[in-house]
Amino acid sequence: MKIVVTGGAGYIGSHAVQLLLEQGHSVSVVDNLYRGHAAALDRLRAEMDPGDRLRLHEANCTDFDAVRPALEGADAVMHFAALTYVGESVEQPLEYHRVNTGGMVTLLRACAEQGVERFIFSSTAATYGEPAEQPIRETTPQNPINPYGASKLAAERVLRDHGEACRRAGVPFASAALRYFNVAGADPTGVLGEWHKPETHLVPLVIDAARGVRESITVFGRDYPTPDGTCIRDYVHVRDLVEAHAAVLGALEPGDARHYNIGTGRGLSVDAIIESVRRVSGRDFRVADGARRAGDPPELVADPSRIAEEIGWRARFTEIDETVRAAWDWFETNPKGYDEG
C-alpha cells in the first residue's frame, strides 16, 4: 500500500514510517520540519535503502494545495502531525486549534478529493481531562482541561462527522482514533529515538539527569493520593504504539469509526520512573521537589481491553526497565540526538 504519514519526521511518526517500510509499504511523509527531524528519515534511508518507497513532502497539513498532491494514489493516511505542548496550548489556544483542528479539516478535504478510504488519527488521553474513573475506558467521558486536549477532541469530532457523512453518501471511508497514554522508549534496533526541542517528557528528562545533561529532575508534587504521593501514568513503548497503528489499519472495514485507548494497562509513578532510570543507568542523580502543576491528575491509566478483544493487539514491552533501557541506549549512542546528523 501507499500510506501517507503526516508528522512522519517526528518521534512517533518516524517510528511508524520505519515499521511501514519493514512491512513493505510505500510511505509519503508530510512534515513541515518545525519540530520534526529530516535526519530521522535520512537514517531510515541509510539503514533500510527503501529507494522511492520513502518520500518527504515538506508541507504544512493546514495547506490544502500542498497536501493534496501528496495524497494522490494513497490508500491510507496516518495522521501524527500536531502541536503537542500543553503549556504552550494554554498560551496559544488559537494556534493549537488552527493546526490540530484545522489540519484535520484540511486533510479530510484532501482525502475526499483523492479518494483515500482509510484514516488513522493520533489522538490523546488528554481528551479525557481529569476522569473520575480508573482505568480509563473508551466510554469514559471526554472533558479536556486544556486547549491541546480540546483541539484533539475537536479533531476527533470532525473525523466522526466526516465519516458519518461518507456513510450516508455510500462512500467506503473508514477511520480510527487512537488515544495514547504516555509514550516512551526508542527503536529497539537503535536507529531512531526520542529527541524533542524543548523536551517535556519524563523519561528523557530523567535520563538527561542521569547523563549529567541537567543538574536534577524535579518531581512536581508529592502529596497526591497515590501510594508514594507522586503522579501515576501508563507508559507505552513507542514500538508497541506504532504496531497498534499497523494492526488497526489492517483491520479497518468500510464504514468503521473506531476508538481505542493505547496503553499497557499498568500505572507507574514518577518515583518508579526515576528508580528505573537509576537501575538501567547504574547512576545516581539529584531529585528536587516542586509544587504541583495545575491540571495534573493524580492518575491516568488505560484500559486497553477493547483493542485486545477486537484487534488482538497487546503491548509487548510491559516491563518499564525494557522501555527505559531502549531510550537510555539510544541516548548513549546519540548524545546529541539528531543534531549530530
N, C-alpha and C positions, 0 to 999 in steps of 0.2 A: 504493500500500500504506500501511497504518498501521504505523509502526515505533516501538517503544519504545526510547529511548536512555537507559540509566542512566548517571549521571555526565555528562549532556549539557550541564551548565553549566561543566564543566572544560575544560582546554586541548584535549585531543584530542576529547573528546565534543562540544564546541561546534562544532569544525570539521566533525565528522561530521554534526551537525544542519544546518549550512549546506549541505553537499553534498546531503543528502537532500531538503531543501526545494528546491534548484535542480533536482533530478530530478523534482519534482512530488509527492513523498510527503507524507503527514501524519505529524507527529512528536510523540510524547508523551515529554517529558523527565521522568525520575525522578531527583531530586537533592536531597540534604539541605542543600546550600549550605554545607557545612562548609568545604570548600576550593574549591568551585565559585563562579561569579560570575553572579548573576542579570543583571548588566549586560551580559554577553556575549549573552544571549538577547534582552535589550532592544535591543541593537544590530542583531541579526538582524531583529527585528520592524520596526525603523525603516527598515532598508535594503531588506528584501525584501517587506514587507507581506504576510505569509503568512496573516493572518486567523486562523481557528480551525484552520489546519493545524499550528500550533505551540502546544502547551500544556505548562505546567510543573506537575508534581505534586511538591510539596516533601515528600519522604518518604525514610526510610532503606530501603535494599534488604534489610535484615535484618528488616524489619517486614512480615510476611505480609499482615496486614489492610490495610496502607496500599498495598502493591504490587499486590495482586490487582485492585482496580478499575482501576488504571492500565493493566493488560494486557487489559482487556475489548475484544474486537474486533481485537486486534493480529494482524498477520500475521508479525511477526518482532521479535526483541529484539537490540539491540547493547548488550552489557554492558561499559561502561567503568568504572563506579563501583568504587573500591577505595582502600585506603590504600597508599601507594607509596614511602615513605621507608625505605631500607634501614637506616640507623642507628636510626631510631625503631622499626623492627620488632625489632631486637635487644633494645631496652629494653622493648617491649610485645608480645611474641610472641602472647599470648593474644588481645589486641585485633585483631591482624592476622589471625589465624585466624577470630575471630568475624566480622569484617567481610568478609574476602576469601573464605574458605572457606564460612562460614555464609551469606553473601549469595548465593553460588551455589546453595546448597541451597534457600533461600527462593524465589529467582527461578524455579528449575526446578519447584518445587511449584506456584507460581502459573501458570507456563506450562502445566503439565499440566492444571490445573483450567480454564484459559481456552482451551485448545486451540491454543496458539501452537506453530507447527510448525517455525520456523527460528530459530536462535540463533547469534550471532557473539560470541565471547568475546575480550576484550582480555587476552591473556597476555603473557609477557615472556621475553626471553633470559636473565633471571636464573634461570629454571628449569634452565638448563644448568650453572650454577655456574662452575667453572674447567675447561672442556673441554680434553681433550688434543689435539684436532684443530681445525685452522682451514683453510678457513672452516667454520662450523658448519652441519651439515645437520639436517633434522628427525629423522633417525635417531641423531644424536649422543646419548649417554646423558645423561639429566637428573639432575643431582646438585646441587641448590641448596645454597648455603653460608650462607644467612641466612633468617630467618623470612619475609621478604617473598617471596623466590623459592619457599620451601616452601609458603606459603599459596596462591600462584598454581598451583603444580603440583598441590596437593591439589584445587583448584577444577577444574583440567583433568580430573583423575581422576573427580571427581563427575560432570562433564559426560559423560565417556566411559561411566561406569556407567549413567547415566540413559538415554543413547542406546541402549545395548545392551538395556536393559530394554524400551524403546519398540519396538525392532525385534522382540524376542521376542513382544511383545504385538500386533504388527501396527499400531502407531501410527506415522504418517508424520512422524517427527521427524528433523530434520537439523541438524547443528551444525558449527562450525569454530572452532578455537582459533588465534589469530594471535599469534605470538611476536615482539614488537617488539624492535628493537635501539634505538639512541639516536634519539629523536625531536627534531626541531628545526625552526626556521623559523616562518612565520606565513602566514596567509591572503594570497594574492597581491593581493587587492583592498584590503587594508588594514583591513578591518572587525574582524577577530579577530587575537589574538596570544597570546603565552605570558606568563602572569602568575601565578606561584606565590608563596605565602607559607607557609613560608620557601622561598627559591629555592635549589635544589641542582644545577640543570642547567648544564653547562659553557658552552654558547653564550650564554645570557642573563647568566651571571656574568661572562664575558669582556666582553660588551657593556656591562655595568654599569661595569667598569673603564675602558673607553674613554669612556664618558659621564661619568666622574667621580663616579658614584654610590658607588663603593667605591674605596678607596685603591690596591688592587692585586688581582691574581689570583694565587692560589697554585697551583703545579704540585706535585702530591703524588707525588714520586718521579721521579728522572732516571736511575735505574740499572736500568731494565727491559731485557730482551733484545730491544729494538726498534731500528730504525735511528737514532733520535735519543734513545733512552733513556726516552721518555715513553710512556704507555699509548696503545694504538690501539683505536679504536672505529668502528663503522659508523653513520653519521648519515643518517637518512632524513627527508625533508621531511614535515611534518605533512599537507600536501595529498596527497602520494603515499600516505601511510598510510591516510587515510580513503577514498581512491579504491580502495585494495585491499579495504577492508571492503565497499564497494558492489559491487565486482566479484565477490567471493566470495559475497555474499548472492544475487546474480543467478544464480550457477552452482550453488547447492546443490540437490541432489535428495533426495527422501525416503530416509532411512536413512543419509545421508552422515555421516561423522565425520572431518572433515578437520583437518590441522595444517599450518600454513605459517609459515615464517620471513619476516619483512617487513624488508627492508633493501636497501641498494644493491649489496652485494657488494664494496664498496670500503672499506678501513680507512684512517682518518686519525688521526694522533697528536694529543696535546694541543697540542704546539707548532704543528702545522699549523692547528688551530682558532684559536689566538692570532694567527698570521700572517694568516689570512683576515680576522679582525676588524680587524686593522691596515690591510689593503688596502682593505676596504669602507668603513671609517670615516675613513680618512686621518689617524688619530690614533695617537699612541704612549701607552703607559701602563706602569706598573711591574709587573713579573712577579717574584714571590717564589718561592723553592724551599722545599718542605716535605718531610717524610718520607713514605714510602709509607703508604697507608692499608691496614689489614688487609682482606684479601679482594678486593683489586683485581687481577684477572687482567691479564697483560701485553697480551693481545689478544682482542677479541671481534668477529668479522666474520661476517656472514650469508652463507650460500649460498642465494640466493633463486630457484634454478633450478626448484624444484618448482612454485611458484605461477606462474612464467612458462610452464612447459610445460603445466600443467593448466588455468589460467585465462586466461593471456595478459597478466597484469599484470607491468609492469616499472616501476621508478622512472623518473620523467621528469626530476626535479631531481637530476642526478648530479654537478654541479659545486658544491663546498661554498660558493663565493662567492655563488651564487644563493640558497642556503638562508640564509646569514648575512645577505645584503642584505635579504631579506624580513623577518627578525627586526629588523635594525637600523632599517629604515624604520618599522616599527610602533612601536618604542620612541621614535624621534624624534618621531613624531606623537602618541604616547600616553605621555609621560614618567612619568605616574603610573598607567599601566596602566588597569585598570577602576576604580580608586579615584576617577577623575575623573567617573564616572557616565556 
